Amino acid sequence: MSATPGPRISPADKTIVLGGNFLAEGRTVPVEHGWTWIASAWSIFRRAIGTWIGMAVTLLIIFIVLAVVPLGAIVSFLVTPVFGAGLVIASRTIEQRGEVQFSQLFAGFAYRFGTLLVVGLLYLIGTAVITLAVVVATGISVFELMNATSPEMAVALGLKFVLAVLLILALMLPLFMAIWFAPPLVVFHELGAIEAMKASFKGCLRNVMPFLLYGVVLLIFGFIASIPMGLGWLVLLPVTAASIYTAYRDIYFAE
């Protein structure tokens, strides 16, 4: 990938804008780049291991707290793209040989916060609509499962529940594609929320095969990371976050 000029900071909206041969709809890259994204992300991670692990632990604590407080689950959807923006900003700083700061984890609250929040809101709405549609279509109920009166009934309801979950995940895939690259597209290119989500979806759609390899590798690494009491996730989570940036740089810029 070719080098890009340094960032231009706009005092008016505090948006970091990247230069270079930006391709708004992305480009198709070879299948093996699914591994390259991870390898490049590892290089970014190992240049600031302590900072990355600190950010990972902080995020885990934040989302655990949000999971148990009232309305925290809703807030977690809203702030996911905001924290995602901070992580890609930190990744870019390291890639450009800058000195990463722990505070960059919260950079999304300063750069294009409103737009990132809209991305999170659309993510929340999309998830709610999909989940509600599947629940209505399948008639699944957690309370029904808990109140099963026989083992046979419990098994039948359990299978129905698993089917509903798989259906939700399948329908969520396009939504995941739409938000995957939305944070860097918002903060680095000043795209609006819907515009960024469309561009993210197209970039992912153009690279189904590299993403398939990428997903398989991360699945294997996820299994390995879970073995030592889950401590490996303190490494895998930052590497995965950095890989979103390296994949974005690969797909949305011409060589």
N, C-alpha and C positions, 0 to 999 in steps of 0.2 A: 504494500500500500504506500502511496506517495505521501510525503510529509505535507502537512497543512499549516498555514500561517497561524500565529497566535490568536487568541480570542479577542473579539471586539466587545467591550462592555458598554452597553447603552445606559447612561445615567437615568434616562426617562423611565424605563421599565425594568432595569436591572436584569436584562436578558443577555446571556452569553451566546454569541452568534459565531458559528464555525464557518470558515471559508473552505475552499476546495471545490472539486468537481462533484457537487452533491446531486444525487439522482433521487428525485422525490418519490418515485415508485419502486426504487430499489433495482437490483440486477440479480440475475441468476448466477450462483457461484458453484464450483465443483463440489461433489458429494463429500470429498475428504476435508473440506473446510469446516464441516461439523466438528471434527477433531481439532482443527487448527484454532478455532475460537476458544476452546478450552485450554489448549497449550499456551496461547497468547495471554489468556486470563491468568494462568498460573504465573507467568512471567510478571504480570502486573501485581499479583498478590505478594510474591516473594520479595518485592522491593520495599514493602511496608507491612510486614507480617503483623507486627504488634498493633498498628493502627487498624488494620482490617479486622483482626480478631476482636478488638475493642468495639468496633462498629457492629460486628455480628452479635456480640453479647448484648449490647445496648438495644439493638432491634428486637432480639428475642425477649428481653425483659419488657420492652414497650408493648409488644403484641401479646404477651402472656397477660399483662395487666389489662389490656383492652379486651381480652377474651373473657374476663371475669367481672368487669364493671358494667353497670347498666348502659346500654346503647354503645358499648365499646366495640361490638362486632361491626356495627355500622360505620363507626369512626375508622376502624381498621381498613375497610374498603376505600374510604375517602383518602386516607393518607398513604396508601401503598404506592401510588405513582409519585407522590411527593418525596418519599424516602428513596424511591427508585431513581429519581432525578439526582439526588445527592450522591448516590453510589456511582452513577455514570460520570458525574462531574469529578469525583475523586479518581475514577479510573482514567479519565482523560488527563488529569493533572499528572499522574504517574507516567502515563504513556509519553507525555511531552517533557519528561525528566524534571518535572516540578516537584515541590515538596508538599505532599499531601497532608492535610490537617484533619483531625478528628471532627472538627466542626463542620466539615463539608458534608457530613452525613445529613445535616439539617439545611443544606444549601437550597433545597427545593422550596423551603418556606420563604426564601428571599428572591429566587428566580422563577418568575412565571407561576407563582403559587396559585392564583385564581384558575388558570387554565389547567394546571395539574389536578386541582381539586375537581374540576368539571370531568376530567378523565376518570377520576375515582368515582364520581357520582354516576357516570354512565356505566361503569363497571358494576357498581352496586345495583343499579336498576336492571341491567342485563341479567345479573345473577338471580335477582329476585323473580323476574319474569320467567326465566327458564325453570327455576326450582318450583315455582307455583304451577306452571303448566304441566310439569312432570307429575307432581303430586296429585293434581286434578285428574290427569289422564290415567294414572295407575291406581289411584285411590289408596295409596300407601299411607299409613299412619303409624308413627312411633308408639303412640299410646296403645294402638291395636296390637302391635308386636309385643309390648310389655305385658299385656293382659291376655296373652295366649293361654288357652285352657288345657291344651294337650301338646305333647312333643311334636306330633304330626302337624298341628296347626302352627306351631312356632317355626318349624322347618319351612313350611309353605310360605308363611309371611316373611321369613328371613330371606328366602330366595326372591320374593317379590321386592323386598327392600333393596337387595343387591342389584337387581335389574334396574330399579329406579335410580340408584346411585350411578350405575354405568351409563344410563341414558342421560342423566344430568351432565356427566363428564364429557360425553360425546357432543352434546349440544353446546357445552361451554367452550369447546375447542376453538371455534371461530372468535369467541370473545377474548380468549387468551391470546390469540394471534393479533387481535386488534389493540391490545394493551401492551404487548411485549416490548415493542420499540417506541411506544408513545412518549415515555419520559424524555429520552434523548432527542426525539424529533421536536418536542415542545421547547426544551430549554436551549438546544443548539441551533434550531432553525426557525423559531418563532411561529410554528404551525399552531393553528387552533386545535381544540380538543378533538373534534370530529375529523378534521383534516389529518391530524396526526394518527388517529386510530385507523383511518382508511389506508394511509401510507404504510402503517405497521402491518396491517392485514395483507396488503399486496406484497410487501417484502417477504413475509413469511410464506405466502402462497407460492411465490416464485422459487422458494427454496425448501420444498417439502422433503426432498431426499437428504440434503445436509442436516436438516432438523431431525430427521429420523435417526441418523447416526449420532447426532448430538444428544438426543434423548436416551438412546440405548447406553451410551458411554456414561452419562450422568446417572442413569439408573444403576449401573454396575458400581460406580463410585459411591452412590448413595447407600448401597448395601454394605460396602466395605466401611464407609464412614460410620455406620450404625453399630458395627461390631464392638469397638472399644467404648462401651457405654455411651455411644452417640457423640463422643468427643470429636470424631472426625468431621462432624458437621461444622465445627468452628473454622475449619479450613474450606470445606466444600461450599458452604453458603457464600463466603466472600468470592471464591473462584467463580461460582455460578453468576453472582452479581456482576463481576467484571466481564464475564463471557457475554453478557447482554451487550455491553459496550463494544467488545471486540467484534461481535457478529454484526452490530449496527455499522461499525466502521467499514467492514468488509462488504456489506450488502448495499449500503447507500452512498458509496463513493466510487467513482470510476478509478480504475488503476492508472 
